[in-house]
């Protein structure tokens, strides 16, 4: 197992274009999370999946953002009509189903750095 | 809403000395707390955690202390090593919910 993989590592796009990122979680993890991190800030929660079900979405996730996890394995995050304010590091993480008292730690991918010009 | 706060954006310590990173939280429903370390161009990596039923958890050079009445936790690194230089994020969660992160503290350990 190679951990959580994210593709691409970097993406530069023009304002108004659509972009899609992919995340491949650790295979036995059934929870998958998307976070966004801007400079000088910690990761901000965007959304998460339990298997293929999207269970929670942050208010940060505007209508231009959509995430899918069609078969409960990999996930995609699409941003439509990108804006300069979307420039950030997009982090994906996965974990086992929530439980006590186990380690709640997520395993993060290396992220996709988006630059909107 | 900043439910998890790390008020020190940076900290510099000498190699071999103790590093103390602090974190405050506001949500009394949080019952699990974690510290992550992040190097440039990498995702955060899990470091150590503590449940709200404990007030201390130790793992080698790393110890996390939790003061629930003050809604405060801290990470102690003893002795600090240059390889510890990274950004440290405090995170907290309530059962069944996602984690909330602080803004991070950049630790620099000088040789």
Interface residues (C-beta under 8 A of the other chain):
Chain A: X4 X33 X35 X40 X41 X42 X43 X44 X45 X48 X56 X91 X93 X98 X100 X101 X103 X104 X105 X106 X107 X108 X109 X110 X111
Chain B: X4 X6 X9 X32 X34 X36 X41 X42 X43 X44 X45 X46 X49 X51 X89 X91 X93 X95 X96 X97 X98 X99 X100 X101 X102 X103 X104
